[in-house]
Amino acid sequence: MPRQWAADEYVWRQLAGDLSSRIADGTYPLGSPLPGEDELASEYAVARTTVRRALADLRKQKLIKTLHGHKNAVVAMPRPEGLPG
């Protein structure tokens, strides 16, 4: 069943929050690759542009990075305790 998105917040922000929570809880540990854009778009039932915007936000927060020669972004650091997701 697809996730229900809150109407009062951009979907890309909600997606970024969900992915940062998954980083914080260890689903995606330090150095591990995230699923690709197509896989995330399918899993969350959103457009690739929404996924790209969420990933750009995570890059801005320095939670993920793209390594030369790698297709998918990787987890750059765990989210510090107490920060909102």
C-alpha atoms as an extended CHARMM CRD file, in Angstrom:
* protein
*
        85  EXT
         1         1  MET       CA              0.0000000000        0.0000000000        0.0000000000  PROA      1               0.0000000000
         2         2  PRO       CA              1.4950000000        3.3780000000       -0.9620000000  PROA      2               0.0000000000
         3         3  ARG       CA              2.4190000000        5.7900000000        1.7750000000  PROA      3               0.0000000000
         4         4  GLN       CA             -0.0280000000        8.5770000000        2.5840000000  PROA      4               0.0000000000
         5         5  TRP       CA              1.6690000000       11.9700000000        2.3540000000  PROA      5               0.0000000000
         6         6  ALA       CA              0.6740000000       14.9020000000        4.5440000000  PROA      6               0.0000000000
         7         7  ALA       CA             -1.0350000000       17.6100000000        2.5130000000  PROA      7               0.0000000000
         8         8  ASP       CA              0.5610000000       20.4940000000        4.4200000000  PROA      8               0.0000000000
         9         9  GLU       CA              4.1970000000       19.7030000000        3.5550000000  PROA      9               0.0000000000
        10        10  TYR       CA              6.0360000000       19.1300000000        0.2760000000  PROA      10              0.0000000000
        11        11  VAL       CA              6.3190000000       15.4320000000       -0.5590000000  PROA      11              0.0000000000
        12        12  TRP       CA             10.0740000000       15.7550000000       -1.2610000000  PROA      12              0.0000000000
        13        13  ARG       CA             10.5880000000       17.0770000000        2.2910000000  PROA      13              0.0000000000
        14        14  GLN       CA              8.6020000000       14.1940000000        3.7410000000  PROA      14              0.0000000000
        15        15  LEU       CA             10.6030000000       11.7440000000        1.6360000000  PROA      15              0.0000000000
        16        16  ALA       CA             13.8840000000       13.3460000000        2.7380000000  PROA      16              0.0000000000
        17        17  GLY       CA             12.7100000000       13.0700000000        6.3470000000  PROA      17              0.0000000000
        18        18  ASP       CA             11.8590000000        9.4040000000        5.9210000000  PROA      18              0.0000000000
        19        19  LEU       CA             15.2090000000        8.6400000000        4.3100000000  PROA      19              0.0000000000
        20        20  SER       CA             17.0980000000       10.5600000000        7.0270000000  PROA      20              0.0000000000
        21        21  SER       CA             15.2040000000        8.5340000000        9.6460000000  PROA      21              0.0000000000
        22        22  ARG       CA             16.2840000000        5.3430000000        7.8810000000  PROA      22              0.0000000000
        23        23  ILE       CA             19.8760000000        6.6000000000        7.9810000000  PROA      23              0.0000000000
        24        24  ALA       CA             19.5500000000        7.4040000000       11.6880000000  PROA      24              0.0000000000
        25        25  ASP       CA             18.0750000000        4.0090000000       12.5790000000  PROA      25              0.0000000000
        26        26  GLY       CA             20.8060000000        2.1300000000       10.6990000000  PROA      26              0.0000000000
        27        27  THR       CA             18.7040000000        0.8750000000        7.8180000000  PROA      27              0.0000000000
        28        28  TYR       CA             21.2860000000        2.6300000000        5.6430000000  PROA      28              0.0000000000
        29        29  PRO       CA             24.5550000000        2.5370000000        7.6430000000  PROA      29              0.0000000000
        30        30  LEU       CA             27.5600000000        4.7940000000        7.1280000000  PROA      30              0.0000000000
        31        31  GLY       CA             29.1280000000        4.1890000000        3.7140000000  PROA      31              0.0000000000
        32        32  SER       CA             26.2600000000        2.1100000000        2.3790000000  PROA      32              0.0000000000
        33        33  PRO       CA             24.6550000000        2.9790000000       -0.9450000000  PROA      33              0.0000000000
        34        34  LEU       CA             21.0850000000        4.1910000000       -1.0730000000  PROA      34              0.0000000000
        35        35  PRO       CA             18.7130000000        2.5820000000       -3.5430000000  PROA      35              0.0000000000
        36        36  GLY       CA             18.6820000000        4.2170000000       -6.9680000000  PROA      36              0.0000000000
        37        37  GLU       CA             16.2530000000        6.9250000000       -8.0020000000  PROA      37              0.0000000000
        38        38  ASP       CA             14.0190000000        4.5190000000       -9.9190000000  PROA      38              0.0000000000
        39        39  GLU       CA             13.8290000000        2.1010000000       -6.9880000000  PROA      39              0.0000000000
        40        40  LEU       CA             13.0320000000        4.8770000000       -4.4990000000  PROA      40              0.0000000000
        41        41  ALA       CA             10.4200000000        6.3660000000       -6.8420000000  PROA      41              0.0000000000
        42        42  SER       CA              8.7590000000        2.9750000000       -7.1280000000  PROA      42              0.0000000000
        43        43  GLU       CA              8.9700000000        2.1850000000       -3.4040000000  PROA      43              0.0000000000
        44        44  TYR       CA              7.4740000000        5.5300000000       -2.3820000000  PROA      44              0.0000000000
        45        45  ALA       CA              5.1210000000        5.8540000000       -5.3910000000  PROA      45              0.0000000000
        46        46  VAL       CA              6.4880000000        9.2830000000       -6.3370000000  PROA      46              0.0000000000
        47        47  ALA       CA              8.0630000000       10.8290000000       -9.4270000000  PROA      47              0.0000000000
        48        48  ARG       CA             11.8300000000       10.6930000000       -9.9590000000  PROA      48              0.0000000000
        49        49  THR       CA             11.9470000000       14.4740000000       -9.7310000000  PROA      49              0.0000000000
        50        50  THR       CA             10.5610000000       14.1960000000       -6.1930000000  PROA      50              0.0000000000
        51        51  VAL       CA             13.2710000000       11.6750000000       -5.3290000000  PROA      51              0.0000000000
        52        52  ARG       CA             15.9590000000       13.9120000000       -6.8320000000  PROA      52              0.0000000000
        53        53  ARG       CA             14.7670000000       16.8810000000       -4.7800000000  PROA      53              0.0000000000
        54        54  ALA       CA             14.7810000000       14.7730000000       -1.5800000000  PROA      54              0.0000000000
        55        55  LEU       CA             18.2880000000       13.4660000000       -2.3210000000  PROA      55              0.0000000000
        56        56  ALA       CA             19.4990000000       17.0090000000       -3.0430000000  PROA      56              0.0000000000
        57        57  ASP       CA             18.1920000000       18.0320000000        0.3740000000  PROA      57              0.0000000000
        58        58  LEU       CA             20.0420000000       15.1450000000        2.0370000000  PROA      58              0.0000000000
        59        59  ARG       CA             23.2270000000       16.1820000000        0.2000000000  PROA      59              0.0000000000
        60        60  LYS       CA             22.7500000000       19.7400000000        1.4530000000  PROA      60              0.0000000000
        61        61  GLN       CA             22.4550000000       18.3500000000        4.9970000000  PROA      61              0.0000000000
        62        62  LYS       CA             25.6470000000       16.3560000000        4.3060000000  PROA      62              0.0000000000
        63        63  LEU       CA             23.9050000000       13.0830000000        5.1400000000  PROA      63              0.0000000000
        64        64  ILE       CA             24.7040000000       11.5700000000        1.7570000000  PROA      64              0.0000000000
        65        65  LYS       CA             27.2710000000       12.1220000000       -0.9550000000  PROA      65              0.0000000000
        66        66  THR       CA             27.9100000000       10.9300000000       -4.4700000000  PROA      66              0.0000000000
        67        67  LEU       CA             31.2670000000        9.2750000000       -4.9910000000  PROA      67              0.0000000000
        68        68  HSD       CA             33.0970000000        9.4390000000       -8.3030000000  PROA      68              0.0000000000
        69        69  GLY       CA             32.4790000000        6.2290000000      -10.2050000000  PROA      69              0.0000000000
        70        70  HSD       CA             29.4070000000        5.2210000000       -8.1790000000  PROA      70              0.0000000000
        71        71  LYS       CA             25.9100000000        5.4130000000       -9.5720000000  PROA      71              0.0000000000
        72        72  ASN       CA             24.0200000000        5.7610000000       -6.2880000000  PROA      72              0.0000000000
        73        73  ALA       CA             24.5470000000        8.1650000000       -3.4090000000  PROA      73              0.0000000000
        74        74  VAL       CA             26.0860000000        6.7480000000       -0.2310000000  PROA      74              0.0000000000
        75        75  VAL       CA             25.4780000000        7.5850000000        3.4080000000  PROA      75              0.0000000000
        76        76  ALA       CA             28.0420000000       10.1810000000        4.4470000000  PROA      76              0.0000000000
        77        77  MET       CA             27.3900000000       10.2740000000        8.1810000000  PROA      77              0.0000000000
        78        78  PRO       CA             24.7410000000        9.2250000000       10.6730000000  PROA      78              0.0000000000
        79        79  ARG       CA             22.1900000000       11.8260000000       11.7230000000  PROA      79              0.0000000000
        80        80  PRO       CA             23.1730000000       13.2490000000       15.1210000000  PROA      80              0.0000000000
        81        81  GLU       CA             20.7870000000       12.5400000000       18.0180000000  PROA      81              0.0000000000
        82        82  GLY       CA             18.1250000000       15.1510000000       18.5870000000  PROA      82              0.0000000000
        83        83  LEU       CA             17.9350000000       16.5430000000       15.0680000000  PROA      83              0.0000000000
        84        84  PRO       CA             14.5080000000       16.4810000000       13.4460000000  PROA      84              0.0000000000
        85        85  GLY       CA             13.9600000000       14.0420000000       10.6020000000  PROA      85              0.0000000000
